Amino acid sequence: MTDKEVVTKVSQSTATEGVYVDYTQAVYNDMLGKKPFALFFHASWCPTCKAMEKDILGSLDSFPQGSVILKADYDTEIALKKQYNITSQSLVVMFNADGSVAETLVAPTASILQSYFANLL
């Protein structure tokens, strides 16, 4: 899927489930300041990240409509990590609709993320 296709999918999402896609600058730019979303700093070698991803993917249909989680590569997104003071993998930055950071969560479960989205959307 191209960046443009992902941006379209995310920005026009009316699905009754959450959307979980890889981070790209284009998708991030499209989301920031327009609607709440989450930025998950994932590392392929991290067992906690793998468990979190499995939990998220297994429960996307339980996320509130309009929930979007962007998966950023912890090892390659150096500038993004600096921007949000990310010092370890398995952190999730929750954004308000205005683009401000609502909170940074340490290894949240899917149910915790669902609760955050329910309050932010």
Contacts in CASP RR format, 6 or more apart in sequence:
PFRMAT RR
TARGET T0000
AUTHOR 0000-0000-0000
METHOD contacts of the structure
MODEL  1
MTDKEVVTKVSQSTATEGVYVDYTQAVYNDMLGKKPFALFFHASWCPTCK
AMEKDILGSLDSFPQGSVILKADYDTEIALKKQYNITSQSLVVMFNADGS
VAETLVAPTASILQSYFANLL
1 9 0 8 1.000
3 24 0 8 1.000
3 26 0 8 1.000
3 27 0 8 1.000
4 26 0 8 1.000
6 21 0 8 1.000
6 22 0 8 1.000
6 24 0 8 1.000
6 26 0 8 1.000
6 27 0 8 1.000
7 26 0 8 1.000
7 27 0 8 1.000
7 30 0 8 1.000
9 19 0 8 1.000
9 21 0 8 1.000
10 19 0 8 1.000
10 21 0 8 1.000
10 27 0 8 1.000
10 30 0 8 1.000
10 31 0 8 1.000
10 68 0 8 1.000
11 30 0 8 1.000
11 31 0 8 1.000
11 34 0 8 1.000
13 19 0 8 1.000
13 65 0 8 1.000
13 66 0 8 1.000
13 68 0 8 1.000
14 65 0 8 1.000
14 66 0 8 1.000
15 65 0 8 1.000
15 66 0 8 1.000
16 61 0 8 1.000
16 65 0 8 1.000
17 60 0 8 1.000
17 61 0 8 1.000
17 62 0 8 1.000
17 63 0 8 1.000
17 65 0 8 1.000
17 67 0 8 1.000
18 60 0 8 1.000
18 61 0 8 1.000
18 63 0 8 1.000
18 64 0 8 1.000
18 65 0 8 1.000
18 66 0 8 1.000
18 67 0 8 1.000
18 68 0 8 1.000
18 69 0 8 1.000
19 60 0 8 1.000
19 66 0 8 1.000
19 67 0 8 1.000
19 68 0 8 1.000
19 69 0 8 1.000
20 56 0 8 1.000
20 57 0 8 1.000
20 60 0 8 1.000
20 69 0 8 1.000
20 71 0 8 1.000
21 27 0 8 1.000
21 68 0 8 1.000
21 69 0 8 1.000
21 70 0 8 1.000
21 71 0 8 1.000
22 70 0 8 1.000
22 71 0 8 1.000
23 39 0 8 1.000
23 70 0 8 1.000
23 71 0 8 1.000
23 72 0 8 1.000
23 73 0 8 1.000
23 77 0 8 1.000
23 80 0 8 1.000
27 70 0 8 1.000
28 39 0 8 1.000
28 70 0 8 1.000
31 37 0 8 1.000
31 68 0 8 1.000
31 70 0 8 1.000
31 95 0 8 1.000
32 95 0 8 1.000
32 99 0 8 1.000
33 95 0 8 1.000
33 97 0 8 1.000
33 98 0 8 1.000
33 99 0 8 1.000
34 97 0 8 1.000
35 66 0 8 1.000
35 68 0 8 1.000
35 97 0 8 1.000
35 121 0 8 1.000
36 94 0 8 1.000
36 95 0 8 1.000
36 96 0 8 1.000
36 97 0 8 1.000
36 102 0 8 1.000
36 117 0 8 1.000
36 120 0 8 1.000
36 121 0 8 1.000
37 67 0 8 1.000
37 68 0 8 1.000
37 69 0 8 1.000
37 70 0 8 1.000
37 95 0 8 1.000
38 67 0 8 1.000
38 68 0 8 1.000
38 69 0 8 1.000
38 70 0 8 1.000
38 92 0 8 1.000
38 93 0 8 1.000
38 94 0 8 1.000
38 95 0 8 1.000
38 113 0 8 1.000
38 116 0 8 1.000
38 117 0 8 1.000
39 69 0 8 1.000
39 70 0 8 1.000
39 72 0 8 1.000
39 80 0 8 1.000
39 84 0 8 1.000
39 92 0 8 1.000
39 93 0 8 1.000
39 95 0 8 1.000
40 52 0 8 1.000
40 53 0 8 1.000
40 56 0 8 1.000
40 69 0 8 1.000
40 70 0 8 1.000
40 71 0 8 1.000
40 72 0 8 1.000
40 91 0 8 1.000
40 92 0 8 1.000
41 72 0 8 1.000
41 74 0 8 1.000
41 77 0 8 1.000
41 81 0 8 1.000
41 86 0 8 1.000
41 89 0 8 1.000
41 90 0 8 1.000
41 91 0 8 1.000
41 92 0 8 1.000
41 93 0 8 1.000
42 49 0 8 1.000
42 52 0 8 1.000
42 53 0 8 1.000
42 71 0 8 1.000
42 72 0 8 1.000
42 73 0 8 1.000
42 74 0 8 1.000
42 89 0 8 1.000
42 90 0 8 1.000
43 49 0 8 1.000
43 73 0 8 1.000
43 74 0 8 1.000
43 75 0 8 1.000
43 89 0 8 1.000
43 90 0 8 1.000
44 50 0 8 1.000
44 73 0 8 1.000
44 75 0 8 1.000
46 74 0 8 1.000
46 89 0 8 1.000
46 90 0 8 1.000
48 89 0 8 1.000
48 90 0 8 1.000
48 107 0 8 1.000
49 74 0 8 1.000
49 89 0 8 1.000
49 90 0 8 1.000
52 90 0 8 1.000
52 107 0 8 1.000
52 108 0 8 1.000
52 109 0 8 1.000
52 110 0 8 1.000
53 71 0 8 1.000
55 109 0 8 1.000
55 110 0 8 1.000
56 69 0 8 1.000
56 110 0 8 1.000
56 113 0 8 1.000
58 110 0 8 1.000
59 110 0 8 1.000
59 111 0 8 1.000
59 114 0 8 1.000
62 110 0 8 1.000
62 114 0 8 1.000
63 110 0 8 1.000
63 113 0 8 1.000
63 114 0 8 1.000
63 117 0 8 1.000
64 114 0 8 1.000
64 117 0 8 1.000
64 118 0 8 1.000
64 121 0 8 1.000
65 121 0 8 1.000
66 117 0 8 1.000
66 121 0 8 1.000
67 113 0 8 1.000
67 114 0 8 1.000
67 117 0 8 1.000
67 121 0 8 1.000
69 92 0 8 1.000
69 113 0 8 1.000
72 80 0 8 1.000
74 81 0 8 1.000
74 86 0 8 1.000
74 89 0 8 1.000
80 86 0 8 1.000
81 87 0 8 1.000
84 93 0 8 1.000
84 101 0 8 1.000
84 104 0 8 1.000
85 104 0 8 1.000
86 93 0 8 1.000
86 104 0 8 1.000
90 106 0 8 1.000
90 107 0 8 1.000
91 104 0 8 1.000
91 105 0 8 1.000
91 106 0 8 1.000
91 107 0 8 1.000
92 104 0 8 1.000
92 105 0 8 1.000
92 108 0 8 1.000
92 113 0 8 1.000
93 101 0 8 1.000
93 103 0 8 1.000
93 104 0 8 1.000
93 105 0 8 1.000
94 101 0 8 1.000
94 102 0 8 1.000
94 103 0 8 1.000
94 104 0 8 1.000
94 105 0 8 1.000
94 116 0 8 1.000
94 120 0 8 1.000
95 101 0 8 1.000
95 102 0 8 1.000
96 102 0 8 1.000
96 120 0 8 1.000
97 120 0 8 1.000
102 116 0 8 1.000
102 120 0 8 1.000
103 116 0 8 1.000
105 112 0 8 1.000
105 113 0 8 1.000
105 116 0 8 1.000
108 116 0 8 1.000
END
